[in-house]
Amino acid sequence: MAFNAHIIEIHNRKQAEIELSKIICDKTSIGIISNKTILKIIKMEKVSAKDANYLKQTFLANGGEVAVAKGTAEFSIQYTDVLICATLKQYMLALAQLKIQPWGLPKIAEAIESVLYNSEHFPKRQYSWDKHTLAIIPKRTLIMGILNFTPDSFSDGGRYNTIDAALRQVEEMIKDGADIIDIGAESTRPYGGAEKVSAEEELNRLAPLLEKVISISEVPISVDTYKASVASEALNLGVHMINDVWGLQWDAEMAKVAAQYDVPVVIMHNQEGTHYDHDIMSHICEFLQTSITIGLEAGIDFERLIIDPGIGFGKTLEQNLIVMSRLGELKSLGCPILLGTSRKRFIGEVLNLPVKDRMEGTGATVAVGITKGINIIRVHDVRAMARIAKMTDMMMRSDG
């Protein structure tokens, strides 16, 4: 092919600077041109027609584009969703103008600026306890090993429902590469049919095990619960993290408990039923933003919040696949992302396989998730998934 013409992908400033350096571009020019090579598309919802019109004019004047709903220009509708298409350079110019305008435009500029910042900056975290540390850093996916201390788990059928068996499994998962152990004493299987247990029963199952696990574990322990009283007692026993499958929105006291103990908390998207009034990723982002706000208002440090799109929970096969393909959109929230796909039904539906034969399908979701920017994988098969994660991390580590 003449001139060896080919398309390259540039997703952030660092990649742009590397590619410009490769062609021996002038150093001064690199700083100028890098912001012109990166196109970002941002969606905003329920923008007033007045603000949307000015938004469109501002970006057009700076070489960008804003798509709005029909009827926006003549004010026949009150609100519109917008799609902004611009390079980082065009955003910089437009945002500077929006910040000095009236109405709601400065707040719109602030929201856009936040999304752009989050898309360009990795959510580094450093958590420390008396005996453990946990770092979320670039190109190092963390492994959360699952321990279901229940008689009715969908994935392992109560195989670890005795303390001795559970302790052996914890040791095995740590040896295989688990960075965190997540323990649940009530099945929260996504598709219903799980036995609902009281907080008292959940604690009766958990407490004897937690005391022993915490004493032997070389890694932090997380408890999978949506009940504040269970979380409080578990944290009092020495647990290091909380994993709430209802994203602080089931039990009004949960956020207060997490804030009191100042621990990391995973907030997951969930809902009853699979109907969505609008775009599923917009809905998930809105739900998680509500959870973040609940946490912040209760006193949880933003750095303690980890988000989870809730694959399988309140979602059909098709919806799960859509979420998997668009996981990168969650980065706009600025939090580390946990992905829990291990052995789930949507994998079985795609591959027509029972729970015990879903390892390869799970591995595919793990690899795709890492390429989309997730930071933690929650899995049953720790050894295999840790290897897949390490290999994917290494391939993603090369910036050119």
N, C-alpha and C positions, 0 to 999 in steps of 0.2 A: 504493500500500500504506500502510495506517495507520501513522503514526509512522516510516515509512521503515525498518522493522526489517530488518536484514541481518547476516549472520555475518561477522566479521572474524577473521583469523588472527594469533595472537601466538605467537612461537616463543622469545623471550628477554626478559630484563629491559628492555633498551633499547627494544624495540618496545612493551612494556607501558607504560613510562614515557611514550613519545611519545603513545600512544592516550589515556592518562589526562590528559595535559596538554591534549590537543585539546578535552576536555570541561570544561576549566578546573577540574580537580580540585584540592583543597587540596594544597599541596606535602608536608605531613606525611603526608597520606593516600596520596599516590603511592608513597612508600617502603613503606608497609604493604601496600597493595593489590597492587602489582606482583608480589610473590611468590605471591599467591593466584590470579593469572590464568594461570599457566603450568603446564600438566599435563605431567609427564614419566613415561614408562613405561620401566622398567628391567627387563631380564631377567637373572637370575643362575642359574647351573647348578650342580648337585651340592651343594646346601646340605643339611646334615644335618637330619633331621626335627625334632630338638629345637630347633635354631636357627631353622628355618622357622616353627615354631609361635610362638616368641617374636616373631619378625619380624612375623608376621601380627597378633598381639595389639597390638604397639607401634604399628603403622600404623593399625589400626582405632581405637585409643584417640585418635589424633590426626586422624581424619577421612579417612585414606587407605584403601587396600585392597591386599591381597596375595593372589594366587591361587597355590595349591599343588596338588600331585598328590593324587588320591584315596588315602587310606590314611595321609596325613601326620599327621593329628590323633590317630589311635590307634596310631601308631608301627608299623604293619604293613609300612612300607617304611623303609629306612634313609636314603635321600637323595631329594631332590626338586628339580626346577627351580622357580623362582618368578618371577612377574610382579608387579612393584610398580607401582601406579598412584596417584600423589599429586601435589599441587601442590608448588612449591618451599617454601612455608611449612610444609606438612605434613612434607616431608623434613627441614627444619631441626629441627623439634620431635622427630621420631622419631630422627634421628641423634644428637641430644644425649643421648637416653636409652640408645640402643644402645651408645654409647661407654663407658658405665660398667657394662655388664652383663658376666657371665662367659662362658665357653666361647669360641666363635669369633665372637661378635657384634661386638666392636670391630673385627676385621678385615673383617667384612662392611660395617660402617659406613664404614670407610676406602675400600673398593672402590666403594661407592655414591657417596661424596663425590668420588672421583676422576672417575667417569663424569660426574657433574653439573658439575664444574668444566670438564672438557673440552668438554662440550656448550655451555657458555656463553662459552668463551674461544677466540678465533681463535689458531691456532698460528703466531704471527709468528716469522719467522726472518730473520737477516741473516748472509749468508756473505761472507767477504772473502778474496781471494787477492792476489798481488803486483800483478796488472794488472786484476783483475775484481772486481765485487761482484754479489751476487744477493740480492734481498729478496723474501720471501714475506709479502705484506701483504693486508689485506682488500680485496675487490672488485677484485683485479688478478690475473687468472689468467695464470700463466707458460706460455710456449710452448716445448716441447722438440721441436726438429726432428730427424727420424730420418735418419741416413745409414747405409745398409746397404752396407758395403764387402765384399760377398760375391758369389759367382757364382750363388747359388741362393736369393735372397730371394723370399719368396712375393709381395711387394707390387710390387717394381720389377725383378725378373728380372736383377739384376746390371748395371743401367744405369750405376751409378757405381763400377764395379769397376776403374777406373784412377785413378791419383793426380790427373791433370789434371781428369778428369770429376768426381771427388769434391770437389776444391777449388772448382770452379765451383759445385757444388751447395751447398757450405757457404756461399759468398759469397751465393748466391741466397737461401738460407733466412734468413740474417742480415738481408739487405735486406728480406725479406718480414715480418720481425717475430719471428724466433726469439730467445728469451732464453737458450737452452741448445742445444748440438748434442750428440746422443747417437750415438756411433759404435760399430757392431758388426761384427766380422769373422768371426763364426760365426752362421749362421742359427739362430734359436731359435724358428722358426715353431711356433705353438701345436699344430698338428694332426699333427705327425710328418712324416717324409719328408725332413727336413733332413739334410744331410751333417754327420756328427760330425767335428770336426777336433781335432787334438792342440793342447796349449797352445803347443808350438813353432810349429806352422803358423799358429795364430791370431796369435801375436806377429810372425811373419814378414810377415803381411799388414798388421798394424796399425802397427808401428814406423815404417816409412818415411812413412806417411800422417800419423801423429800429430805427428811432428816439424814437418811443413810446416803442418798445420792449426793447431797451437798458436801458431806464429809469426805467422799472419795473422788468427786469429779475434778478433773484438771481443767475444765472449761466452764464458762457461765451456764447457769440453768435458767430456762424460761418456763413459765407456766401458761398453758393454753386454757384460758378461762374468760368468760364475759361477766362473771359475778364479782362485784366489788368485795364482798365479804371473804370470798375464797382467795382473791388476789391479796387482800390485806394480810390474811393469816399466812399465806405462802411467803410473802415478802418478809413477814416477821420471823419466819423460820430461816430466812437467808437466801431466798430466791433472788435472782439478779435482774430478770426481765419479765414483762407481761406481754402476752400475745392475745389480743382481744378480737375475736372474729366478728364482733359487731361494732368495731371502731369507736368505742366510747359512747355509743348511742343506744345501747340496750339498758344499761344500769347507770343511772345518773350519778352515782357515787364513784364510779370507776376512775374517772379523770382525777378526782380529788385524792384517791388512794395513790395513784401513780405519781401525782405531784408531791404528796407527803413523803413518799419514799425516794423520790428523785431518781427513778429508774427509767431505762429505755422502755418504750411501749410500742408494740406493733398494732397499727390501726388498719383493719381490713374492711373493704367494701363488702356489704351484704344486703340482702333484701329478701322478703318473702314473695315468691312468684318470679316470673321471668319477663313481665311486661315493662317496657320502657317507653315513656312518652316522647323522648327525643333520643338523639345519638347516644349510644351506650357509653362511649368514652367520655363524652361531655357529662353524662350522669355520674359516672364513677369519679371523675375529677371533682365535681360539685360535692358529692357525698364526702369524699376524703378531705376536701377543704373545710367542710362543716365540722368534721372530726378534729381537724387541726385547730380550728377556732375554739371548739369545746375544750380541747386540751390546754391551749394557751390561756384561755380565760380562767381555767382551774389552777393555773400556776405551773403547768408542765413547761420545761424549757424546750424551745423549738428543736434544739439539738438532740433531744431525747426521742423524737418522733420518727417512726419508720412506717412506711405505707405499704399496703398489700392490695392488689386489685381484686382479690377474692375469686380466683379462677374456680369455676364449678358452683359457686354459691349464688343462687338466684340468676342462673344463666343457662341457656340452651347450648347444645353443641355448637351451632353456628355463632352464637354470641361469644362463647369461649375462644373460638378461633379468631374472631375479629379482635378481641382484647389482646390475644397473644401477638397478633400482627402489628398492633399499635401500642405496645407497651412503652415505647419511647416517649409518648405523650405525657406520661406520668412524671417525667423529669421536670416538667414546668412547675411542679409543686415544691421543688427544692429539698425533698427528703430522700434518704436512702430507700430503695425499693426491695421488698421481699417478694419472692415468687414461690407459690406452693401449688405445684401441678402433680406431685408424685402419685402415680398409679390411679389418677382420677378417671372418672367415667368417660369423659370426652375422649381420652386416649383410647379407651376400650371401644368406643363407638367408631372412631376412625379406623382402627386396626382390627376390629372385631375380635378382641382378645379379653380373657378374664383378668381379674386383678393381678394374679400372680405372674402374668406374662407381659406386663406393661413397662418393663425396665427400659427397653430401647425407645419406646414412645416417650417416656419421661425424659430420657437423655436428650431427645430431639428438642423438647420444650426448654430444657435447661440451656442448651447451646444457643437456641434462638433468643431466649431471655437475656443471656449475657450480652449478645450482640446488640440488643435493644437498650442496654444500660441498667439491668437489674444488679443488685449488690449482694443479695443473700438468697440462697435457695433452701427451701424446706423440703427434706427428702427422707424416704425410708431407707433406700439403698445407698448408704453413705459412701462406701468404697468406690463403687462404679461412678456415682455422680461427682465425687470429688475429683476423680481422674478426668471426667469429661469437662468439668469446670476448669481444671488446671490447664488442660490442652486448649480450651477456648480462650481462656485468659491470655495464654502465651501468644496465640494468633492475633488477638485484639491488641496486644501490647505494642506491636510494631506499628509505628506511625509513618513508616516509609524510610 
